Amino acid sequence: MSEKEKLQVTMPAALKKELERMANETGISQNHLSVLALHSLTENYKEKGSFIFANLLNPEHRN
C-alpha cells in the first residue's frame, strides 16, 4: 500500500462551491477530484514547466 500524506488547502468560497458542484455532478468526491487535479498539475509542470501558468497570468483572463 502506498504512503499517503494530508495537505490542508485554503481556497476561495466560489472555487469551493464549484468543486462541490462538480463532485455532485460526477459522483466523484471533492478530495478525489482535488487529487486528480494535482496529478494533472504536476505532470503538466514536469512536461511544460512554468509555461503552464501563462494563461492564468495573462491580464485578459483575470477576474
Rosetta constraint file for C-alpha pairs under 8 A:
AtomPair CA 11 CA 15 HARMONIC 6.48 0.50
AtomPair CA 11 CA 16 HARMONIC 6.52 0.50
AtomPair CA 12 CA 16 HARMONIC 6.43 0.50
AtomPair CA 13 CA 17 HARMONIC 6.16 0.50
AtomPair CA 14 CA 18 HARMONIC 6.32 0.50
AtomPair CA 15 CA 19 HARMONIC 6.17 0.50
AtomPair CA 16 CA 20 HARMONIC 6.16 0.50
AtomPair CA 17 CA 21 HARMONIC 6.22 0.50
AtomPair CA 18 CA 22 HARMONIC 6.10 0.50
AtomPair CA 19 CA 23 HARMONIC 6.11 0.50
AtomPair CA 19 CA 30 HARMONIC 6.34 0.50
AtomPair CA 19 CA 33 HARMONIC 7.98 0.50
AtomPair CA 20 CA 24 HARMONIC 6.19 0.50
AtomPair CA 20 CA 30 HARMONIC 6.47 0.50
AtomPair CA 21 CA 25 HARMONIC 6.14 0.50
AtomPair CA 22 CA 26 HARMONIC 6.02 0.50
AtomPair CA 22 CA 30 HARMONIC 7.99 0.50
AtomPair CA 23 CA 27 HARMONIC 5.47 0.50
AtomPair CA 23 CA 28 HARMONIC 5.07 0.50
AtomPair CA 23 CA 29 HARMONIC 5.43 0.50
AtomPair CA 23 CA 30 HARMONIC 5.54 0.50
AtomPair CA 23 CA 33 HARMONIC 7.32 0.50
AtomPair CA 24 CA 28 HARMONIC 7.28 0.50
AtomPair CA 28 CA 32 HARMONIC 6.46 0.50
AtomPair CA 28 CA 33 HARMONIC 6.49 0.50
AtomPair CA 29 CA 33 HARMONIC 6.19 0.50
AtomPair CA 30 CA 34 HARMONIC 6.10 0.50
AtomPair CA 31 CA 35 HARMONIC 6.24 0.50
AtomPair CA 32 CA 36 HARMONIC 6.12 0.50
AtomPair CA 33 CA 37 HARMONIC 6.17 0.50
AtomPair CA 34 CA 38 HARMONIC 6.19 0.50
AtomPair CA 35 CA 39 HARMONIC 6.17 0.50
AtomPair CA 36 CA 40 HARMONIC 6.27 0.50
AtomPair CA 37 CA 41 HARMONIC 6.08 0.50
AtomPair CA 38 CA 42 HARMONIC 6.10 0.50
AtomPair CA 39 CA 43 HARMONIC 6.14 0.50
AtomPair CA 40 CA 44 HARMONIC 6.01 0.50
AtomPair CA 41 CA 45 HARMONIC 6.09 0.50
AtomPair CA 42 CA 46 HARMONIC 6.17 0.50
AtomPair CA 43 CA 47 HARMONIC 6.24 0.50
AtomPair CA 44 CA 48 HARMONIC 5.80 0.50
AtomPair CA 44 CA 49 HARMONIC 7.21 0.50
AtomPair CA 44 CA 52 HARMONIC 6.94 0.50
AtomPair CA 45 CA 49 HARMONIC 4.43 0.50
AtomPair CA 45 CA 50 HARMONIC 6.35 0.50
AtomPair CA 45 CA 51 HARMONIC 7.99 0.50
AtomPair CA 45 CA 52 HARMONIC 6.57 0.50
AtomPair CA 48 CA 52 HARMONIC 6.35 0.50
AtomPair CA 50 CA 54 HARMONIC 7.53 0.50
AtomPair CA 53 CA 57 HARMONIC 6.23 0.50
AtomPair CA 54 CA 58 HARMONIC 6.16 0.50
AtomPair CA 55 CA 61 HARMONIC 6.94 0.50
AtomPair CA 56 CA 61 HARMONIC 6.44 0.50
AtomPair CA 56 CA 62 HARMONIC 7.21 0.50
AtomPair CA 57 CA 61 HARMONIC 7.51 0.50
AtomPair CA 57 CA 62 HARMONIC 7.56 0.50
AtomPair CA 58 CA 62 HARMONIC 7.04 0.50
